[in-house]
Amino acid sequence: MHIAIPSYSRATMCREKTIATLEKYNITKATVYVVKEQEDEYRKALPDWVQIVVGVKGIVQQREFIEQSLPANTDLVYMDDDLDDIDLSLSSYSTLTDFLEDAFRQSRDRGAYLWGVYAVYNPFFRGKGRKEISTCLNYCVSCFCGIITRPENRRLDVSIVQANKEDVERSIRYFIEDGIVLRFNKIAPKTKYYNVSGGLGTKKERLEIMSIESHKLQEAFPQYGKVKVRKNGMTEFNLKKISASNAGVGFEPTTFDL
């Protein structure tokens, strides 16, 4: 299993948040992907057990770089660099390792190449009455998700959007290709989606691009969702709950090393 943390201009935050979260759950094997000019900064800030790889600038381009560098059939976990925690308290999992192993195991059993978690941390929305696992078309937020890498000639690259809606496009593309995505609805990341520095910018900076990219998705995938503008001015491309069409095609067994 490969844990990948794309990061840009936030070495200290990465150490204090996501790396600290992994240490909390006794996971000490992860790779942080940076740009060349920031390599020294990250090497000074991060503990020795973190592998640092120089990639490329841009979150979509960085994810493509990561996936291109890994063999097909690799269990790949994406984590943002500003995760305060992963809340497992409402789920059936006692440790993060248990969850990650089972998430990929269930993905392989069901023929899914993408799994995600609930995007909203508020426990009220993840509580009683919500299924622990969904297989329909669901939004898999990119700050904490997992994919099984494909051969190069079958890779599904994000190509329509560039930043704010890349995880929405990924969710759609994987569902179209596989007929299923898994989402673990009782688990959620604790994070701020609109940090001031690094990442994708502040909420104000993102409003315009959110609208542009949501309408691009509407044009490309009209049957999979629709544009909605919230009262706070944020534009979303809300996915339709389309039932899974894949009964599950098994994968080869995998091993886990965390």
BATORVO-793843 format. One record per residue: z, x, y of N, C-alpha, C, O in turn. Coordinates in steps of 0.05 Angstrom, whole numbers, plus 5000, padded with zeros to 4 digits. Layout:
N
ZXYZXYZXYZXY ...
***
This chain:
258
500050174976500050005000500050185025501550375027 498350105044498050265068499050095092497849895098 501050185106502050055130500850185154501450425159 499250045169497850155193498950035218499149785220 499550205238500550115264498750225285499050455294 496850075295495250165318496950175343498449985348 496750385358498450405382496950545404495450735399 497550465429496150585452498150595475498950385486 498850835484500550885507503350765505504550685525 504350745480507050625477508550775455509650645437 508651035456509951195436512951125433513951085411 514251115456517151055456517650775445519550725429 516150585455516450305446515950285416517350145402 513950425406513350425378515650525361516450405341 516950735371519250855357521650655357522950625337 522150535381524550375384524250095372526249965366 521850005368521449735357520349735329521949705310 517749785325516649745298517749955278518349885256 517850205286518850405268521850355261522650385238 523350265281526150195276526349955257528149935241 524449765260524449535242523949615214525249525195 522049795210521449895183523850045171524550005148 525150205187527550345178529750155170531250195151 530049935186532049735180531649625151533649565138 529149605143528549495116528049725096526949675074 528949965103528750195085525950265076525450355054 524050215094521250295090520750545107520950535131 520050765094519551015109516951135101516751375095 514850965101512151065096510250885112509750655105 509150995134507350845151505551035166506251275170 503350935176501451105191500950975218500350735220 501251135239500751045266498151155275497651405273 496350985285493651065294493551085324494250885337 492751315335492851365363490151475372488451525356 489851515399487551645409488251945413490652015416 486252115413486652395413488452495436490152665431 487952395460489452505483492452435482493952535498 493252255464496052175463497452275437499752215432 496052435422497052525396499652675399501652625384 499852865417502253025421504652855429506852895419 504152655446506252485455507452325432509952295430 505752235414506752075391508152255371510152175359 507152495367508452685348511352755357513052795341 511752765383514352825394516252585391518652615387 515152345394516752105395517551995368519651875365 515752035348516151895323517452085302517252325304 518951965283520252135262518252265244515852185243 519152465229517352625212516052465191513852535182 517352245181516152105159513751935167512251835150 513251905193510951745202508451925203508452135215 506351845189503851985190502351895215502251655221 501152085230499652025254496752095249496152315241 495051905255492151945251490751885277491251675290 488952055286487452015310485051835303483451895286 484951615317482851415312481151385337480251585349 480651135345478951085368480350885386482250755379 479350855410480450675430479350395427477050365420 481050195431480249925429481349805403480849915382 482749575405484049475381482049385359482549445336 479849255367477849185347476649425334476349445310 475949625351474749875341476650035324475950155304 479250025332481250175316481650045288481950195269 481649785287481849655261479449725243479749765219 477149725255474749795239474950085229474350145206 475950255247476350545239478250565215477750705196 480450415217482450425196481250335169481650465149 479950105170478849995145476650165134476350185109 475050295151472950475141474150725128472850845110 476550805136477751045126479151005099479951205086 479550755091481050705066479150615044477050495049 479850675019478150594996478150284994480050155003 476050184981476049894975478349834956479249994941 479349584958481449484942484149594949486049604933 484449694974487049784984488549564997487449395012 491149544991492949355004493749465031495149665033 492849335052493149435079494849245096494149015099 497049335106498849185123498349265152498549505158 497749085170497649135198500249055212501248835208 501249235228503549165245503049265273502149485277 503649095293503449185321505749385326507649415311 505549525349507449735355509949635370511549795378 510149375373512449265389513949045375514848855387 514149065348515548865333518648915333519549135325 520048725343523048745344524248695316526348805310 522848535301523948465274521848295260519948195271 522248265234520848075217522947885206524647975190 522847635213524947445204524247335177522347185174 525847405157525547305130527647095123527646995101 529347025142531746875136531246595125532846485110 528946475132528346205122526646215096526146005085 525946445088524146475064525846525039528246535040 524446555017525746614992525946914987526847004965 525147085006525147375003527647495015528447425037 528747695001531247825011530548085026532148165043 528348205020527648455033524648445041523148295030 523948615061521248635070519448745047517148655044 520448925032518849035010518148814989515948804980 520148654983519748424965517448244975515748164960 517548185001515548015012512748135011510848005002 512548385019509948515020508748534992506348484988 510348604973509348624945508348344936506248324923 509948144941509147874932506747764947505047624936 506547824973504347734989501647834978499747674975 501548084971499148194959498748094930496448054922 500948064916500647964888499547684888497747624873 500547514906499547244907496647234918495047074909 496047414936493247434947491347494924489247364921 492047684908490347764885490147534865487947484854 492347404859492347184840490546954849489246824833 490446904875489046674886486246744897484746564906 485447004896482847074906482647094936480547054948 484947134950485047154979485047454988486447614976 483447515008483447785019485047815045485248035055 486047585055487547595080490047425077489847195067 492347525084494747365087496047405114495647615127 497447205123498847225149501447085148502346995127 502847075171505346945174505246755197503246745212 507346595201507446405223507546565249509046755252 506046475269505846625294508246585312508846755329 509646365309511846285328514446365315515046285292 516146515330518646605319520746375317522346385298 520646185335522645975336523045855308521245735297 525545875297526045775270525545475267525045375245 525745325289525445035288522744965276522444765261 520645115283517945045274517345145246515345075234 519145305235518745405208520745285188520845375165 522245095197524444985182523744785160521544795149 525644605156525444405135522844245137522044165158 521544205114519144045113516544195114514444085108 516744455122514244615123513944765097515744885087 511444755086510844895061511245195065510645305087 512345325045512745615047510045765048509845965062 508045675033505445805032503245595036503245385023 501345655054499045485058496545645050496445885052 494545505039492045625031489645535046487445625042 490045345065487845235081487145435103488345645105 485145355119484445525142486745515161487445305172 487945745166490245775184489946025200488646225192 491046015223491146255241493046455230495446405227 492046695224493646925215493947125237492047285242 496147125251496447295275496447585267497547665246 495047745283494448025274496748215278496748435268 498848135293501148315297502648385271503948585270 502348205251503548255225501948095204502347855201 500248235190498548105170497748315149498248545152 496448215128495448395107492648325098491948085097 491148525092488448485080488148665056489448865053 486348585039485448755017482648855025480848695029 482349115027479849225038477549175018477949174994 475249145029472749095013471049345013471449525029 469049354995467049564996465649555023465549345036 464649785032463349795058461249585063460949475085 459649535042457449345046458349055045456748865048 461049005042462048735042464348705063465648495063 464748905079466848885099466348675120464048625127 468448535129468148325148469148425175471548415180 467348515192468248615218468248395239466548215239 470148415257470248235281467948325299467848555306 466248145307463948225323463348045348461748125365 464747815350464147635372466047685395465247675418 468647735389470547775410471448065410470848215391 472948145431473648425434476648475434477448705430 478248275440481148335442482848095435484048075414 482947905454484947695453484747515428486747415418 482347455419481947265397480947395372479747265355 481347655369480347795346481647695320480247695299 484147615321485447515297484447235290484447165266 483647085310482546815304479846845290479346715270 478147025301475547075288475947175260474547095241 477847355256478347475229479147255210478247245187 480947075219481846855201479546685192479346605169 477746625211475346455205473546605185472646485165 472946855191470946995175471947035146470447005127 474547085143475647115116475646855101475146845077 476246635115476246375102473346295093472946195071 471446345111468646285103467846455079466546345061 468546705078467646885056469146815030467846815009 471746765031473346735007474146455000475046404978 473846265019474645995014477645955015478645745008 479146155025482046145025483146375042482146595042 485346315056487046515068489946425062490446185060 491746605058494546535053496146565079495846765093 497846375084499746405106502546335096503046125085 504446515101507246485094508746365118509446505137 509146105117510045955140512945975147513845895169 514546085129517446115134518146385147520346435154 516146565149516546835159515046865186512846755190 516347005204515047045231515947315243518147405238 514147435258514947675273516447605298515847405311 518347775305519747745331518447945350518848195347 516947845369515548025388514847875413514947625414 514048015434513047895458510047945458509048165457 508547725459505647745457504347845483501947915483 505847845505504647925530506348145543507748095563 506148385532507648605544506248705569503848685572 507848825586506848925612505049175608502949195621 505949355591504449605588503149625560504149505541 500949765559499549795533498549535522498249345537 497949535496497149285483494749165497492749295504 494848905501492648755512493248655540491648495551 495348745553495848675581497648435584498548315564 498148355609499848135615498447865611496047855608 500047655612498847395609496747335631494647235625 497447405655495647355678492947495674490847385679 493047745664490647905660488947795637486547845636 490247645619488747565595487647275598485947205581 488447125618487546845619484546815619483446645605 483246975636480346955638478947025612477146885603 479747255600478447345576479047155553477447115535 481447035553482146835532480146605533479346505512 479546515557477646285560474846365551473546215536 473946605559471246695551471046715521469146625509 473046845509472846895480473246635464472046605443 474946455473475246195460472646045459471945915439 471146045481468645905483466446045466464645915455 466646305463464846445445465246365416463346325401 467846335409468446245382467545955377466545885356 467845795398466945515396463945505391462945335375 462445675404459545685401458745785374456845685362 460245985363459546105338460545945314459245935293 462845815317464145675294464945395302467345325299 463145225311463944955320465244785299466844605305 464544825274465644655252468444745243469644605227 469444975254472045075245474245045265476545115260 473644945289475744905309474644805335472344745337 476444785355475544695381477244825403479544905398 476144855426477444975449479544775461478944535463 481844885467483944725480485144885502485845125498 485544765526486844905548489644785550489944545554 491644955549494344865550495144815580493744895598 497444685583498444625610499044885626498944885650 499645105612500245355625497745515632497945735642 495445395627492945535633491745705612489545805615 493145735589492145895567490045735551490445505545 487845875545485745745529485945845501486146085495 485845655482486045715454483645605439482245425449 483045725416481145605398482745515374483345675356 483345265373485045155352483445105327481444965327 484445215305483045195279483544925266485744815267 481544815253481844575238483144645211482644865200 484744465201486044515175484144435152484344215141 482344615146480444565125481544665098482544895097 481444505078482744575052481344805039478944845043 482844965024481745185010479745084989480144874977 477545244986475545164966475345364943473745334926 477145564943477145774923479545724905481845744914 479045674879481245624860482745884853484845874841 481646114861482946364855481546534834481346454811 480646764842479346954824481047194823481547324844 481947274800483847494797482747764805480347814804 484647934814483948214821485148394800486748304783 484348644801485648834783488548874793489148854817 490448934775493248984782493449204802491749394802 495449194819495849404839498649514837500449394825 499049754848501749874849502649884878501049884896 505249904882506349904909508050154913509550244895 507750274936509050524942510050514971508450554990 512550444975513650415002516050605005517250615027 
***
